[in-house]
Amino acid sequence: MAEPRIPEQMLGDYARILGEVALTGRRLTRDEVEERRTLGRAAADAGHQLRALVTMHLAQTREAWPGAAAGNSPAVTDAVLAAVEQAVDAFAEGFERAQRLTVRREEAARREFIDDLLYGRSDLVRLAERATRFGLRLSRAHAVAVASGPEAYTETDAVPRSVEAALLTRFSGRKILLTTKDGRIVCIAPGSQPDVLRYFAKQAHAATDGGQVAVGRPHKGPGGVVHSYDEALEALDLADRMGMEDPVLYASDLMVYPVLTRDRQAMADLVRSELGPLQKARGGAEPLLNTLAVYFDAGCVAAETARRLALSVRALTYRLERIHQLTGSDPSDPMHRYSLQTAVIGARLLDWPAKEL
């Protein structure tokens, strides 16, 4: 599409100024410089391209030159070129100031929208209308991925920008929004395009030097984004409490954990009943609780558990027997294993025994 024609008024009294400079050798006055800045701001607000505006200045300089620089003496030529430099510089300064102000306004509007979107604030209908400006159609399902790294990130940092560049290169034209929130990198994508979030997870994990990424489930509507975002945050928090080291976590794979803690009091009662007696052991409950956690994570295979704990199989067997003595439940007995394993998960979720139940 052709650029809109720039009206002659955008140059103001440029030709007259050049004519006077050619006759007197003067420099631009303060008012003239300020007028050039004002014209530059107006041109930026009107959406004109700076390159085209500079070309227009040079073209008018060329047209005015024969009459303005009568005699073409070196002094006159130097004065006119100095005036051209002054005029174009002031014009470009005003243009750039207006652009910076526009960018700041856009950034503020984008940040406000993201905050409203991820916190579920603002009228949902209005939120959906604003979303189209940023490439999102909230009437459809969206999913959110959140990447957490060793440091807090902002949108201007190198790590989020490298991840965004990789996404735009791979998925140009897709409706993707990438931002940062509370020091984490956030990617919002249509729920029908899981490949986008998988690729984001891969790039974010690499860019954050092994950071962890959580992906929420797709949900429809303006409230669906905040729902998926909350799920991703909960998955990261769960991974921290449960000691999960998987590089990518999917909320859909972790639904059992919120179910287990939905009745917090019942879970606390189970932990106290099944694992409370471990507190009588020498050194407290923590070493034996950790032994149980690793034993279950290793599929109840004694040799693998001993390897992960850096113990001999004999030492591990002693610990399991001690757990049996204290709790009355045998970890190797399938009849007892389910209750014990559920209690161990509950203890991790409730941060027991560090916190009293």
C-alpha positions as CSV (number, residue, x, y, z in Angstrom):
1,M,0.0,0.0,0.0
2,A,1.3,3.4,-1.0
3,E,2.3,5.8,1.8
4,P,-0.2,8.7,2.3
5,R,0.8,11.9,0.6
6,I,2.6,14.4,2.9
7,P,1.0,17.9,2.7
8,E,3.3,20.8,1.9
9,Q,2.3,22.4,5.2
10,M,4.4,19.9,7.0
11,L,7.5,21.9,5.9
12,G,6.1,25.2,7.2
13,D,8.3,28.2,6.2
14,Y,11.3,26.1,5.3
15,A,11.7,27.6,1.8
16,R,11.4,31.2,3.2
17,I,14.0,30.5,5.9
18,L,16.5,29.2,3.3
19,G,16.0,32.3,1.2
20,E,16.7,34.6,4.1
21,V,19.7,32.6,5.2
22,A,21.1,32.8,1.6
23,L,20.8,36.6,1.7
24,T,22.0,37.3,5.3
25,G,24.0,34.3,6.3
26,R,22.1,34.1,9.6
27,R,21.3,31.0,11.6
28,L,17.8,29.9,12.5
29,T,16.1,31.8,15.3
30,R,15.0,30.1,18.5
31,D,11.4,30.4,17.5
32,E,12.1,28.9,14.1
33,V,13.9,25.9,15.7
34,E,11.0,25.4,18.0
35,E,8.6,25.6,15.0
36,R,10.6,22.9,13.3
37,R,10.3,20.6,16.4
38,T,6.5,21.3,16.5
39,L,6.2,20.3,12.8
40,G,8.2,17.1,13.5
41,R,5.8,16.1,16.3
42,A,2.8,16.8,14.1
43,A,4.3,14.7,11.3
44,A,4.9,11.8,13.7
45,D,1.3,12.1,15.1
46,A,0.0,12.1,11.6
47,G,1.8,8.8,10.9
48,H,4.2,9.9,8.3
49,Q,7.6,8.2,7.7
50,L,10.7,10.1,8.8
51,R,12.6,9.0,5.7
52,A,9.9,10.5,3.4
53,L,9.9,13.7,5.4
54,V,13.7,14.1,5.2
55,T,13.5,13.4,1.5
56,M,10.9,16.1,1.2
57,H,13.2,18.6,3.0
58,L,16.0,17.8,0.6
59,A,13.8,18.1,-2.4
60,Q,12.6,21.5,-1.4
61,T,16.2,22.5,-0.6
62,R,17.1,21.6,-4.1
63,E,14.2,23.6,-5.6
64,A,15.0,26.7,-3.5
65,W,18.7,26.6,-4.0
66,P,19.1,28.5,-7.3
67,G,17.2,31.6,-6.1
68,A,18.2,31.4,-2.5
69,A,21.9,31.0,-3.0
70,A,22.5,33.7,-5.5
71,G,26.0,33.7,-6.7
72,N,26.6,30.3,-5.1
73,S,29.6,31.8,-3.2
74,P,31.3,29.4,-0.6
75,A,30.0,31.5,2.3
76,V,26.4,31.4,1.1
77,T,26.6,27.7,0.3
78,D,28.0,27.0,3.8
79,A,25.3,29.2,5.5
80,V,22.5,27.4,3.6
81,L,23.8,23.9,4.3
82,A,24.1,24.9,8.0
83,A,20.5,26.1,8.0
84,V,19.4,22.8,6.3
85,E,21.3,20.9,9.0
86,Q,19.7,22.9,11.8
87,A,16.2,22.7,10.3
88,V,16.2,19.0,9.6
89,D,17.8,18.2,13.0
90,A,15.1,20.1,14.9
91,F,12.4,18.6,12.8
92,A,13.8,15.1,13.4
93,E,14.1,15.8,17.2
94,G,10.5,16.7,17.4
95,F,9.5,13.7,15.4
96,E,11.5,11.3,17.6
97,R,10.1,12.9,20.8
98,A,6.6,12.3,19.6
99,Q,7.5,8.7,18.7
100,R,9.0,8.0,22.1
101,L,5.9,9.4,23.8
102,T,3.7,7.2,21.6
103,V,5.8,4.1,22.4
104,R,5.6,4.9,26.1
105,R,1.8,5.2,25.9
106,E,1.6,2.0,24.0
107,E,3.8,0.2,26.5
108,A,1.7,1.6,29.4
109,A,-1.6,0.5,27.6
110,R,-0.1,-3.0,26.9
111,R,1.1,-3.4,30.5
112,E,-2.3,-2.3,31.9
113,F,-4.1,-4.7,29.6
114,I,-1.8,-7.6,30.6
115,D,-2.3,-6.8,34.3
116,D,-6.1,-6.7,33.9
117,L,-6.0,-9.9,31.8
118,L,-3.8,-12.0,34.2
119,Y,-5.5,-10.7,37.3
120,G,-9.0,-11.1,35.9
121,R,-9.7,-7.4,36.5
122,S,-11.8,-5.0,34.4
123,D,-15.2,-5.7,32.7
124,L,-14.9,-8.9,30.7
125,V,-16.6,-7.5,27.6
126,R,-14.4,-4.5,27.6
127,L,-11.4,-6.7,28.2
128,A,-12.3,-8.8,25.1
129,E,-12.5,-5.7,23.0
130,R,-9.1,-4.4,24.2
131,A,-7.6,-7.9,23.5
132,T,-8.1,-7.6,19.7
133,R,-5.7,-4.7,19.7
134,F,-3.0,-7.1,20.9
135,G,-3.9,-9.9,18.6
136,L,-6.0,-12.0,21.0
137,R,-9.6,-13.2,20.4
138,L,-10.8,-14.1,23.9
139,S,-14.0,-15.7,22.7
140,R,-11.8,-18.7,21.8
141,A,-9.9,-21.0,24.1
142,H,-6.4,-19.9,25.2
143,A,-3.6,-21.5,27.2
144,V,-0.8,-19.9,29.2
145,A,2.7,-21.1,29.8
146,V,4.9,-19.5,32.5
147,A,8.7,-19.9,32.6
148,S,10.6,-19.3,35.8
149,G,14.4,-18.8,35.8
150,P,17.2,-18.1,38.2
151,E,16.5,-14.4,38.1
152,A,13.6,-12.0,37.7
153,Y,12.9,-10.8,34.2
154,T,11.4,-7.7,32.6
155,E,10.2,-7.3,29.0
156,T,13.4,-5.4,28.0
157,D,15.8,-8.0,29.3
158,A,17.8,-10.1,26.8
159,V,16.3,-13.5,27.9
160,P,12.6,-12.7,27.2
161,R,13.6,-10.8,24.0
162,S,15.5,-13.8,22.7
163,V,12.6,-16.1,23.4
164,E,10.2,-13.7,21.7
165,A,12.5,-13.5,18.6
166,A,12.6,-17.3,18.4
167,L,8.8,-17.5,18.6
168,L,8.2,-14.8,16.0
169,T,10.7,-16.4,13.6
170,R,9.0,-19.8,14.0
171,F,5.4,-18.7,14.2
172,S,5.1,-15.4,12.3
173,G,1.4,-14.6,11.8
174,R,0.2,-16.6,14.8
175,K,-1.8,-14.8,17.5
176,I,0.7,-15.0,20.3
177,L,1.3,-12.6,23.2
178,L,4.6,-12.8,25.1
179,T,5.3,-10.7,28.2
180,T,6.7,-10.9,31.7
181,K,4.9,-10.9,35.0
182,D,6.3,-10.9,38.5
183,G,9.7,-11.8,37.1
184,R,8.6,-14.7,35.0
185,I,8.2,-15.0,31.3
186,V,4.5,-15.6,30.2
187,C,3.3,-16.8,26.8
188,I,-0.4,-16.7,25.8
189,A,-1.4,-18.7,22.7
190,P,-4.6,-20.2,21.2
191,G,-5.6,-23.4,22.9
192,S,-5.8,-25.1,19.4
193,Q,-2.1,-24.5,18.9
194,P,-0.2,-26.5,21.5
195,D,2.9,-26.6,19.3
196,V,3.4,-22.9,20.2
197,L,3.6,-23.5,23.9
198,R,5.8,-26.6,23.5
199,Y,8.2,-24.5,21.4
200,F,8.0,-21.7,24.0
201,A,8.8,-24.2,26.7
202,K,11.9,-25.5,24.8
203,Q,13.2,-22.0,24.1
204,A,12.5,-20.6,27.6
205,H,14.1,-23.6,29.3
206,A,17.3,-23.1,27.2
207,A,17.3,-19.3,27.5
208,T,16.9,-19.4,31.3
209,D,19.8,-21.9,31.8
210,G,17.5,-24.7,32.8
211,G,14.6,-22.8,34.2
212,Q,11.2,-24.6,34.7
213,V,8.2,-24.1,32.5
214,A,4.6,-24.8,33.5
215,V,1.7,-25.0,31.0
216,G,-1.9,-24.4,32.0
217,R,-4.9,-26.1,30.3
218,P,-6.8,-24.3,27.5
219,H,-9.9,-22.4,28.7
220,K,-12.5,-20.3,26.8
221,G,-13.5,-16.7,27.3
222,P,-11.9,-13.6,28.8
223,G,-11.7,-15.4,32.2
224,G,-10.1,-18.4,30.5
225,V,-6.7,-16.8,30.2
226,V,-6.4,-16.0,34.0
227,H,-7.7,-19.5,34.8
228,S,-4.9,-21.1,32.7
229,Y,-2.4,-18.7,34.1
230,D,-3.3,-19.6,37.6
231,E,-3.0,-23.3,36.8
232,A,0.5,-22.7,35.5
233,L,1.5,-20.8,38.6
234,E,0.1,-23.5,40.8
235,A,2.0,-26.1,38.9
236,L,5.3,-24.2,39.5
237,D,4.5,-23.9,43.2
238,L,3.6,-27.6,43.4
239,A,6.9,-28.5,41.7
240,D,8.8,-26.5,44.2
241,R,7.0,-28.1,47.2
242,M,7.1,-31.6,45.7
243,G,10.7,-31.4,44.5
244,M,9.8,-32.0,40.9
245,E,12.6,-31.3,38.6
246,D,10.9,-31.9,35.2
247,P,11.8,-29.0,32.8
248,V,8.2,-28.8,31.6
249,L,5.1,-29.3,33.7
250,Y,1.6,-29.7,32.4
251,A,-1.3,-28.8,34.7
252,S,-3.4,-31.5,33.1
253,D,-0.9,-34.1,34.4
254,L,-1.0,-32.7,38.0
255,M,-4.7,-32.6,38.6
256,V,-4.5,-35.3,41.3
257,Y,-2.6,-33.0,43.6
258,P,-5.3,-30.3,44.0
259,V,-7.8,-33.0,44.4
260,L,-5.8,-34.5,47.3
261,T,-5.6,-31.2,49.1
262,R,-9.1,-30.0,48.4
263,D,-10.1,-31.2,51.9
264,R,-7.0,-29.9,53.8
265,Q,-8.2,-31.1,57.2
266,A,-8.8,-34.6,56.0
267,M,-5.3,-34.7,54.4
268,A,-3.7,-33.3,57.6
269,D,-5.5,-36.0,59.6
270,L,-4.1,-38.7,57.2
271,V,-0.5,-37.3,57.5
272,R,-0.7,-37.2,61.3
273,S,-2.2,-40.7,61.5
274,E,0.2,-42.4,59.0
275,L,3.4,-40.4,59.4
276,G,3.1,-38.8,62.8
277,P,4.9,-41.7,64.6
278,L,8.0,-41.0,62.5
279,Q,8.7,-38.0,64.7
280,K,9.8,-40.5,67.4
281,A,12.8,-41.6,65.3
282,R,16.3,-40.4,66.1
283,G,16.8,-37.3,64.0
284,G,13.1,-36.7,63.6
285,A,10.7,-37.5,60.8
286,E,12.5,-35.8,57.9
287,P,15.1,-38.5,57.1
288,L,12.6,-41.4,57.1
289,L,10.0,-39.3,55.2
290,N,12.6,-38.5,52.6
291,T,13.4,-42.2,52.4
292,L,9.7,-43.0,51.7
293,A,9.4,-40.3,49.1
294,V,12.4,-41.5,47.2
295,Y,11.3,-45.2,47.6
296,F,7.9,-44.4,46.0
297,D,9.5,-42.2,43.3
298,A,11.8,-45.1,42.4
299,G,8.8,-47.4,41.9
300,C,9.5,-49.2,45.2
301,V,12.7,-50.8,43.8
302,A,15.1,-51.1,46.7
303,A,18.3,-51.1,44.6
304,E,17.3,-47.9,42.7
305,T,16.2,-46.2,45.9
306,A,19.5,-47.1,47.6
307,R,21.4,-45.6,44.7
308,R,19.4,-42.4,44.7
309,L,20.0,-42.0,48.5
310,A,23.6,-43.0,48.3
311,L,22.9,-45.9,50.8
312,S,23.6,-49.6,50.8
313,V,20.6,-51.8,50.2
314,R,21.1,-53.2,53.7
315,A,21.0,-49.6,55.2
316,L,17.8,-48.9,53.1
317,T,16.2,-52.1,54.3
318,Y,16.9,-51.1,57.9
319,R,15.2,-47.7,57.3
320,L,12.1,-49.4,55.8
321,E,11.9,-51.8,58.7
322,R,12.2,-48.9,61.1
323,I,9.3,-47.1,59.3
324,H,7.3,-50.3,59.6
325,Q,8.0,-50.5,63.4
326,L,7.0,-46.9,64.0
327,T,4.0,-46.6,61.8
328,G,2.7,-50.1,61.7
329,S,2.5,-49.9,57.9
330,D,4.9,-51.8,55.7
331,P,6.0,-49.8,52.6
332,S,6.7,-53.0,50.7
333,D,3.2,-54.3,51.3
334,P,0.7,-53.3,48.5
335,M,-2.1,-53.2,51.1
336,H,-0.2,-50.5,53.1
337,R,1.5,-48.7,50.3
338,Y,-1.3,-46.6,48.9
339,S,-2.1,-45.0,52.3
340,L,1.6,-44.4,53.0
341,Q,2.2,-42.9,49.6
342,T,-0.8,-40.7,49.7
343,A,0.3,-39.5,53.2
344,V,3.8,-38.8,51.8
345,I,2.3,-36.7,49.0
346,G,0.2,-34.9,51.5
347,A,3.2,-34.2,53.8
348,R,5.0,-32.6,50.8
349,L,1.9,-30.5,49.9
350,L,1.4,-29.3,53.4
351,D,5.2,-28.8,54.1
352,W,5.1,-31.3,57.0
353,P,7.0,-31.7,59.4
354,A,8.5,-28.2,58.8
355,K,5.0,-26.8,59.5
356,E,2.7,-28.0,62.3
357,L,-0.6,-29.4,61.0
